[in-house]
Amino acid sequence: MGISVAPEGTAEATASGPAHGREVRSLTALLTCAMAFSMLQLFLLGALGPRLVEELNISPAVLGLTTTVGFGTAAALSPSGGRMVDRIGPRRSLVLLLAVSALALALIGATPGAGLLLGAVALGGIPQALANPATNKAILAVVPPARRGAVTGLKQSGVQWGAFAAGLPLAALAGGLGWRGAVWTASGAALLAAVWALRALPADPPPLSAPAARTSFVPRGMVAWLAGFSLFLGAGIASVNTYLALYGVQRLGMGPTVAGGLLAVLGVAGVLGRVGWSKAARPGRAEWLPGLLACGAVGAAALLAGGLLASPLVWLGAVAVGVFAVSGNAVSMVLVMQRAAPGRAGQDSALVAAGFFAGFAVGPPLFGLLAQSGRYGTGWMLVAVEFTAAGAVACLWAVRDGRPGTGSAA
């Protein structure tokens, strides 16, 4: 492919030597695949949840615990993962991300019960911790500033392409080959993507020694506000991803394949939302978008609850979650790249992602307690409260950031 990655400290500051259009498109496709595989296990566990609950004899609460384990691991590893990406470079990080994703999916497909399932999901937390810093680092190294917002939205949409793949083709494949065959197919695809990254990207420069000034794992300023926003946003999104298909089967009378289609619809809407909102996230406007998107997500949660009264509303709710809730994370990453100091893009991205993953770890167990007793309506109201909290944090930061003398340090 011939993609060239500029040295640390130059690309992030000036994007010197911008890549040609073909190189940018090729890089965007690769990064989109990396984002999809980094979180594919989450969507597979959600889409295949009804089959896992039945075949492995696990409860809805245990299904939620898998998400907690995976994203708890990702949240714990994200700060150090971001620093590692800054040191070793995007190529090594992306190959590692995809290879570990393949291994985690293979182990999920082989699991005889809850024990190995939880261990495999914990392993899958490693690629989740690497995904945002590695892909953002690659964008800053190759893509001209004017195109970074669009490319970021496209690569962030990879997560939702993963949701689509889990909810439609892989869920349909599970109906023929069984759920294990579907997960192993995904594992093989991740391994092929690792080979693609290894062959397509040039060798990274020798690993750099990180100066002591860059080793702080405590988010500050804008990064702290975005991490707080991401915490509440992630809690709500993870509950939707984990329990939407099970909700369709247990309360709305859908078959497993049709219920998996809810995640596919959410995924397609998320792709469009992330690309569109990321393009709109220009300086001066981007600061207000997280709060706006969180408000839309509150309405999406209300539509999911309304499915108990009129089942077609759940499909509208799935679309709205994709357009508003899942787009918030993409806008956060655009803001990080717009404001990151040279050499800190990986670490700042990881600190924001750590908040997001912590929310993913906390949200599903709380929802699972309600789902186990059939109280899905109350569960969706809990999601609405989480999105409301995300919106409050985002709006408070936007107001502070707009005050004279605060700027990016707000």
N, C-alpha and C positions, 0 to 999 in steps of 0.2 A: 504494500500500500504506500510505502514511502512517507509516512507521517514523521515529521521531525519535531522533537520536543526541545524547546529552548532551555538553556541552563537556568537553575534556580536563581531568583533574584532579578532576572531580566524580564522573563515572560510575564510574571505577575505584575510587574510595575509598568511595563510599556508594551507588552505583546509584540516585541520586536520580531521581525521576520514572520509575519502572519502566513498561515498556511493557505494554499489554493483551495478553491471551492470544493473540488473533488476530495481533497484530503480531509476537509472539515466534515463533509458528508459521511465519509468512511469512518472517521472518528466518532461522529454522532451515532452511527449505527452500532458500533462496538460498545460505546458507553451505555446506550439504551439497553443492549443485551445484558451488560454487567449489572445494571440496576434491576432489571427484571429477575435475574437469577439470585441476586442478593436477598430478595424477600419472597421468592417463589414459595418457599416452604410454608410461610404464613398463609398464603392464599390457598395452597393445596390442603392444608389442615382445615381451613374453613369450608372449602368447596366439597371436600371428601369427608367432612365431619360426620354426617349421618351414617356413612358406611363404617367409619372408624369406631363410632360409638357402638354400633351393632356388632361388628366382627371382633374387635378387641375388648369388648365388654367394659368400656370406660364411660364414666359419667360426663355430663356436660361441664361440670366443674373441673374435671381433669383435663378436658379439652381446652378450657381456658387457661389452665396451668401450663400447658405446653407453650402458649404464647408468652406467659410470664417468664418462663425459664429462658426462652430464646432471646427475648428482648431485654430481659434483665442482664443477660450476658453481654448483649450488644451495648447496653448503656454503660456497663462497667468497663468495657474495653475501648469504647469510643475515644476518650481523651488520649490514651496512650496510642491507639490506632492512628489518630490524626497526626501525632508527632512522628510516628513511624513512617507514614506516607510522606511527610515533609522531608524525611531523611533518605528513604530508599528510592523514591520516585514512583511515577504512576504505572510503569510497565510491570515491575515486580509486584506491585500491590494488586493490580488487576488480575494478573495470572494467579496469584495466591487466592484472591477472592473467588474466582470462578472454580478453581480446583477444589477448594474446601466446600463450596456450594454443592459440587457434584458428589463429594464424599458424604455430606450430610444427607442429601436426598437419597443416596443409595442405602444408607443406614435406616432411614425412615421406612423405605420400602421393605426392608428385611426385618423390621421389628416384630417380635412376638407378643409384645404387651407394652404397658405404660412405661416401664423402667427404661428400656432401650430407646423408646420414642422420646422420652424427656432428654436423654443423653445426646441423641442425634440433633434434637432441636437446639440444645445448648451449643453444640458445635456450629450450628448454622448461625449463631450470633456473631461469629468472627467475620464472615463476609458482610453482614449488615453493618458492623462497626467500620469496615474499610470502605464501604460503597461511596458515601457522599464525599469524604475527603479525597479519595483516589480519583473519582470522576471529575470533581471540581478542579483538582490540581491539573488534570490533563487539559481541561478547557482553558484554564488560565495560561497554560504553556503553549497552546497551539492556536486558539481561536481569537480573531481580532475583537477588540472591545465592543464594536458596534453589533456583533453577532452573538455575543455571549448570552444575552437574555434568551434569545430564541433557542440556541443550542441547549442551554440549561433546561428550558421547559421540555424540549424533546427528550433529553436523556432522563429527566425525572419522570417523564411519561412511561419510561420502561417499567417502573414499578406497577403501573396500571395495566400495561401489556401483560405483565405477569399475572395480574388478577384475571384478565380476560382469558389467558391461556389455561389457568386453573379452572375457571368457571365454565368454559365451553369445550375446547378440544380435549383437554386432559380429563375433565369430568365425563365426557362422552366416551373417551377411550377406556376409562375405568368401568363403564358399563359392558365393554366387550372383553378386555384383558384382565379386569379386576383392578382394584385400586393400587395394588402393589406394582403391577405392570405399568400403570400410568406414571407412578412416581419414579420408577426405574428409567422410563423413557425420558423424563425430565432430567434425571441425573446424567444420562448419556449426552443430552443436548448441552448441558452445562460444561461437560468435559470437552466437547468440540469447541465451545466458545473459548475455553482456556487456551486451546491450541491456536485458535484464531488470534487471540491477544498476543501470544508468544511470538507468532510469526509476523504480525502486522506492525507492532510497535517496535521502534528501535531500542537498543539497549540503553538502560538508564546510566547516568554517570555514577561514579563510585559513591556509595552511601556517605552522606555528610554527617559530621558531628554537630549535634544540636547545641547551640549556645545555651547557657543556663537561663538567660532571659526569656527563652522561648518555652520553657518547660512547665509553666504554670498551668494547672488543670482547673483553675477557678475561672468561670466565665465572668466577664466584666462588661460594663457599658451595654451597647446594643446586643452583643452576644448573650449576655445574661437575660435580657428581656425576651429575645427570640427563643432562648432555651425554655423559659417559663411558658411562653405561648405554645411552644411545641409540646411541652409536657401535657397540657390539657387537651390539645388537639389530638395528640397521639393516643391518649386514653380513649377518646371517643371513636376514632377511626378503627383502632384495634378491636373494639367491641363489635363494631359493625362487620369487619372482615371475618371475625371468628364465629359469630353467631347468626349472621344474616341467613345463610343457607339452612341452618338448623331451625331457625324461626319459621322459614317457609315450609319445612316438612312437618314440624310439630304443631304449629298453630294455624297455618294457612292451607294445609291439605295438599301441598305440592309434592311431586315425586322428587327423588334426589337429583336427577339430571336437570329438571326444570328449576329447582331451587339453586343449583349451581349456576344457572343462567343469570340469577340476580347478581352474582359477583362478576359475571362477564359484562353485563350492562354497566355496572359500577365502573369496571375497568375501562371500557370504551369512553364513558363520560369523563373519567379521570384523565385520560390521554388528551382529550380535547380541552378540558379545563386547564390542565397544567401548561400545555403549549400556549393557549390563548392568554391566560393571566400572566405567564412569564414574559411574553412579548409586551404586555401592557405595563410591566413593572419597571418603568423608567424612573430615574432619580426625581424626587419631588412628588411622585405618585405612588411609587412602590411602598413607601412608609405607611400608607393608609390601607393598602390592600389586605394585609392579614386580618385586621379588624372587620373589614367588609366581608371577607370570605367566611369568617367565623359566624357572623350573623346569618349568612345564607345557610351555613351548616346546621344552625339551630332549627331552621325551618325544615331541613332535610330529616332531622331526627323526629320531628313532629309527624312528617309524612309516613315514616316507618311505623310509628305507633298507630297512625290512622289506618294502616293495613288491617288491623283487627276489626275495624268497622266496614271497610271496603277494600278488599284485597288488591285491586289495581293500584291503590296508593303506594303500595310497597315498591312497585316498579318505578314510580315517580321519585320516591324517596331514595332509591338506589342511584338514580341519575343525579339527583341533587347532591348526594354525598360526594359523588365523583367530581361534579362541577365546582363545588365550594370547598368541602372539607379537605379532600386529598390535594387540592391545588395549593392550599396554604403552605405546605412544606416546600413546594417548588419556589414559591415567592420568597420564603425565608432564605433559601439557598442563593437566589439572585441577590438579595440584600447583602448577604455575607460576601459574595464575590465583588459587589460594587464597593464595599467599604474595607475589605481585609487589607491589612498592611502587607507589603511584600514579604514573602516567606511564611506567612501565617495562615494562608487560605486553608490548608489541610487541617490545622489544629482548630481554627475557628469553626469550620464546617463540622468537625467532629464534636465540638462542645454543644453546638445547637442540636446536632443529631442525637447526642446523649440524652438531652431533654425529651426529644421525640420518642426515643426507644424506652426511656423510663415510663413514659405514658403508656406505651404499648404493653409494658410489663404490669402496670397497675390496673389498667382498665378492664381487661377480660375477666380476671378473677372476681371483681366486684359484680360485673354483669352476670357471670356464671352462677353466682349464688341466687340471683333472681331467676335465671333461666331454668335452674334445676327445679324450682318450685312452680314453673310455668308462668312467672310474672314478667312476661316480655314487655308489656306496656309500661310498667314501672322501669324496666331496664332502658327502654328508649328515652324515657324522661331523664334518667341519669345521664345518658349520652348528651341530651340537650343541655343539661346543667354544665357538663364538661366543656362543651363548645361555647357556652356563654362565658365561662371563666376564661377560656382562650381569647375570646373577643375583648373582654375587659382588659386583660394584660396588654394585648396588641394596641388597643386604643389609648391606654395610658402612656405607653411608650411613644406612640406617634405624636401625642400632644406634647410630651416632654421634649421630644426630638425637634419639634418645630419651634421651640422657644429660642430666642436669641441667646447665644453664648453656650448652648448645650451641644448641638451638632451630634456627631456620631458617638460622642462619649456619653450620651444620655442613657 
